[in-house]
Amino acid sequence: MNTEELRDYCLQKPYTEEAMPFGEETLVFKVGGKIFLLTSLDTGNRFNVKCDPELAMEWREQFSEVQPGYHMNKTHWNTVYMDGSLTRKQLCEMIDHSYELIVKSLPKKIQTELFSK
């Protein structure tokens, strides 16, 4: 997966917005105003995603391409490298998990507004 494929995949998720609040080198994807994925446009070979703490540890132990979140809360965020042995399916699973965690964390009112349309 490259940066364009990553961007296309994220934007397919319902109510996803992209932004660059941290400067032109970091692309951010949000749902309901909350970040579920960040990627560096400079390096283009990794992204940060939110993750359940237990699953985050499991993935880090299982895959060398999954590291504690760079410049993020290392309990809840992973940095995932896209230039290793992880398959597209595995990368998408990690993105999906992050998106779903963020959606579940949104206030019920916002969830209803977004997903009852």
Rosetta blueprint (number, residue, H / E / L):
1 M L
2 N L
3 T H
4 E H
5 E H
6 L H
7 R H
8 D H
9 Y H
10 C H
11 L H
12 Q L
13 K L
14 P L
15 Y L
16 T E
17 E E
18 E E
19 A E
20 M L
21 P L
22 F L
23 G L
24 E L
25 E L
26 T E
27 L E
28 V E
29 F E
30 K E
31 V E
32 G L
33 G L
34 K E
35 I E
36 F E
37 L E
38 L E
39 T E
40 S E
41 L L
42 D L
43 T L
44 G L
45 N L
46 R E
47 F E
48 N E
49 V E
50 K E
51 C L
52 D L
53 P H
54 E H
55 L H
56 A H
57 M H
58 E H
59 W H
60 R H
61 E H
62 Q H
63 F L
64 S L
65 E L
66 V E
67 Q E
68 P E
69 G L
70 Y L
71 H L
72 M L
73 N L
74 K L
75 T L
76 H L
77 W E
78 N E
79 T E
80 V E
81 Y E
82 M L
83 D L
84 G L
85 S L
86 L L
87 T L
88 R H
89 K H
90 Q H
91 L H
92 C H
93 E H
94 M H
95 I H
96 D H
97 H H
98 S H
99 Y H
100 E H
101 L H
102 I H
103 V H
104 K H
105 S H
106 L L
107 P L
108 K H
109 K H
110 I H
111 Q H
112 T H
113 E H
114 L H
115 F H
116 S L
117 K L
